[in-house]
Amino acid sequence: MRSWITRIHRAEDALLVALLAVTIVLACTQIVLRNFFDSGFVWIDPLLRIMVLWLGLIGATVASRNDKHIRIDLLSRFFERNTDGMVQVIVAQISAWTCLLVAWYGMNWIRLDYVDGVASIIGIPAWILEVIVPLSFALIGLRYFIISLCGLGLLIRHFNDPDEPAA
């Protein structure tokens, strides 16, 4: 099981690096072509927008890997240290179910675009370019669900053995 997780992490990292490199090369190429040769490729700008979407969502999955996603930690100021772990478990559960809901509706969106045969600006079927939305949100939701269960396990162990540190 651990080897599969490592493979998924490596694939995410490799895809993120490759997309970033290609994005930089394409953007620089377009800038040079426009500024020095008064030309450019029509398809680069829409492709760059799609690549930025992919970069952002894959970056979000990488950030959620170790619970390093952007967080607004306002609630922890109002709770004692002993209850902070429970708040984090609840927040992780809410995050997980929200992401899974977005993934569900993202799959419906993909299905509708597939059935309707919607094409993107660059001629590729739109659902292929949009598939990152449900995939990334499903992965983020799954990760936050696991994080919440791990946090709950730590809280239960701390409750049974108060000398052990809480989440």
C-alpha positions in Angstrom: 0.0 0.0 0.0 2.8 2.4 0.9 4.5 1.9 -2.5 1.2 3.0 -4.3 1.0 6.1 -2.2 4.7 6.9 -3.0 3.9 6.4 -6.7 1.0 8.7 -6.5 3.1 11.4 -4.8 5.8 11.0 -7.4 3.3 11.2 -10.2 1.8 14.4 -8.8 5.2 15.9 -8.4 6.4 15.0 -11.9 3.2 16.2 -13.5 3.4 19.5 -11.6 7.0 20.0 -12.6 6.3 19.1 -16.3 3.3 21.3 -16.5 5.1 24.3 -14.9 8.1 23.8 -17.3 5.9 23.6 -20.4 3.8 26.6 -19.2 6.9 28.7 -18.8 8.3 27.7 -22.2 5.0 28.3 -24.0 4.5 31.7 -22.3 8.0 32.8 -23.0 7.7 31.7 -26.6 4.5 33.6 -27.1 6.0 36.7 -25.5 9.1 36.5 -27.8 6.9 35.9 -30.9 4.6 38.8 -30.1 7.3 41.3 -29.2 10.0 40.6 -31.7 8.2 39.0 -34.7 4.8 40.6 -34.4 3.2 37.1 -34.5 2.2 34.2 -32.3 0.2 31.1 -32.0 -3.5 31.5 -31.5 -3.8 28.3 -29.5 -1.2 29.1 -26.9 -3.3 31.6 -24.8 -6.2 29.2 -24.3 -3.9 26.3 -23.6 -2.0 28.4 -21.0 -5.3 29.2 -19.2 -6.1 25.5 -19.1 -2.6 24.7 -17.9 -2.8 27.3 -15.1 -6.1 25.5 -14.0 -4.3 22.2 -14.0 -1.3 23.6 -12.1 -3.5 25.2 -9.5 -5.5 22.1 -8.8 -2.5 19.7 -8.9 -0.7 22.1 -6.6 -3.7 22.0 -4.3 -3.6 18.1 -4.2 0.2 18.3 -3.3 -0.6 20.9 -0.6 -3.3 18.7 0.9 -0.9 15.7 1.0 0.4 16.7 4.4 -2.3 19.0 5.5 -0.4 22.1 4.3 -3.3 23.7 2.4 -4.3 27.3 3.0 -6.2 27.5 6.3 -7.9 30.3 8.1 -7.3 29.4 11.7 -9.7 31.8 13.3 -11.5 29.1 15.4 -8.5 27.9 17.2 -8.1 31.3 19.0 -11.5 30.8 20.7 -10.9 27.2 22.0 -8.6 25.8 24.6 -5.7 23.7 23.7 -7.6 20.5 24.7 -10.4 21.2 22.2 -8.2 22.4 19.3 -7.7 18.8 18.1 -11.4 18.2 17.9 -11.9 21.5 16.0 -9.2 20.4 13.5 -11.0 17.0 13.1 -14.3 18.8 12.4 -12.7 21.2 10.0 -11.0 18.3 8.1 -14.3 16.5 7.9 -16.1 19.6 6.5 -13.2 20.1 4.1 -13.4 16.5 3.0 -17.1 16.4 2.4 -17.1 19.8 0.6 -14.3 18.6 -1.7 -16.1 15.3 -2.4 -19.3 17.3 -3.2 -17.4 19.5 -5.6 -15.9 16.3 -7.2 -19.4 14.8 -7.5 -20.8 17.8 -9.3 -17.6 18.0 -11.3 -18.2 14.5 -12.6 -21.8 15.5 -13.6 -20.3 18.5 -15.4 -17.8 16.2 -17.2 -20.6 13.8 -18.1 -22.7 16.5 -19.6 -19.9 17.9 -21.7 -19.0 14.4 -22.8 -22.6 13.6 -23.8 -23.1 16.9 -25.6 -19.7 16.6 -27.4 -18.6 20.1 -26.2 -15.2 21.0 -27.8 -12.7 23.4 -26.3 -11.2 26.4 -28.0 -8.2 24.4 -29.1 -10.3 21.6 -30.6 -9.8 19.0 -27.9 -13.0 17.6 -26.3 -13.7 19.9 -23.3 -14.2 17.0 -20.8 -10.6 15.9 -21.2 -9.4 19.3 -20.2 -11.9 19.6 -17.4 -11.3 16.2 -15.9 -8.8 17.6 -13.5 -11.6 19.3 -11.5 -13.3 16.2 -10.2 -10.1 14.2 -9.9 -8.3 16.7 -7.9 -11.2 17.5 -5.6 -11.8 13.8 -5.0 -8.2 13.3 -4.1 -8.2 16.3 -1.8 -11.5 15.2 -0.2 -10.1 11.7 0.3 -6.9 13.0 1.9 -8.8 15.3 4.3 -11.1 12.4 5.2 -8.0 10.4 6.1 -6.5 13.3 8.0 -9.7 13.7 10.0 -9.7 10.0 10.9 -6.0 10.1 11.9 -6.8 13.2 14.1 -9.7 11.4 15.6 -7.6 8.4 16.4 -5.0 10.6 18.1 -7.8 12.3 20.2 -9.2 8.9 21.2 -5.7 7.7 22.3 -5.2 11.0 24.2 -8.5 10.5 25.9 -7.6 7.0 26.9 -4.0 8.0 27.9 -3.9 11.7 28.9 -0.1 11.6 29.1 0.1 11.1 25.3 0.0 14.4 23.3 -3.2 15.3 21.5 -3.5 16.0 17.8 
